[in-house]
Amino acid sequence: RFKNSDDSNKLKKEVLDKVELQKLAETKCDREEVKKCFLFACFTGLGIAEIRTLKWSNLNNDRLKINRIKTKTEINIPLSKTAKQIVGKRGESNEFVFDINISDPTIAKHLKRWVKRAKLDKNISFYCGRHVYAVLLLTNGANLKTVSDCMGHVNTKHTIKYLNYVDSLKDKAMESMQIIEL
């Protein structure tokens, strides 16, 4: 979390790192479908609205193609190996990928219990999955425009907040500078 919550370019939500994601993946959740949906969000950047409407017809040739409900922008990204493992065996084109017919507050309740069971001291909402995705992309070398496109943002204005979260990018940039002998 950030102390200066007035700064609109700062990410105010908590984000899970790779170790914490692995811990969650290894921890039982009372509703396994909530677990699958949240982990899928972390590896695709989809929000719960898109996950609720996601059909197998949106997943073709190892790609995810769907319109972001909030912005109406198309998301067209390759599915990572992890995302493919999460969805498992392909269903019929007109079938929903996830069976998540529970309310948002119920999803939040299961998510909170699951995070606590994993012994993670973070206040994680379902929407944090999008933040995790953006930070993972950035820490693995994606540029701001690519992250913006992958997330279905209409421009990079909303994406820039993720750069402020990733201090390791500054470290990598400094390490990549050529050293000279004096």
C-alpha positions, 0 to 999 in steps of 0.5 A: 500500500502507498502512504500518499493515497492522493497521488492518482499515478500510484497503485493503491491496491495490493499485488501478489508476487510470484511466491505468493501466487504459488502459495495460493495455487497450492492452498485449498479454496472452499470454492475451487471455481473461485480459485480457478477464476482468480488465478486465471485473472492473474494470468490474463488480466480479465476482471470478474465481468469478463470471466463470467461471460467467457465462453470457449469460443473466446479461446482459440489457437491458444489465444484469448479474444474478448471485449473488455466490458468496461471499455469495450476494447478488444483484448487479444492475447496469447494464453500463457501455459499457466492460463491454459492449465487453469482452464483445463480440457476444452468444452463446447464453443457455446459453453462458459469456461467457468461455472461462477454463478455466485454473487460478487460478495460471495466471491469476495468472501471465499477469496478472503478466506482462501488468502487467509488460509494461505497465510498471506497478510494482504487485503486481496480483492478479485480486481487485484488479479488485474493488478497482478497481471500488469505487474507480472508483465512489467517485471518480465520486460513488457513495455507500457504500451503492450501492458496497456493493450493486454489489459484493454486500456484505451490509453496508457494513462491508467497503465502508468500506475503499475510502473510506480509499483515495480521498483525492480524496473529501476534496479534492472535499468541501472544494472543494464547501464554499461560500466566504464573503467576510470 
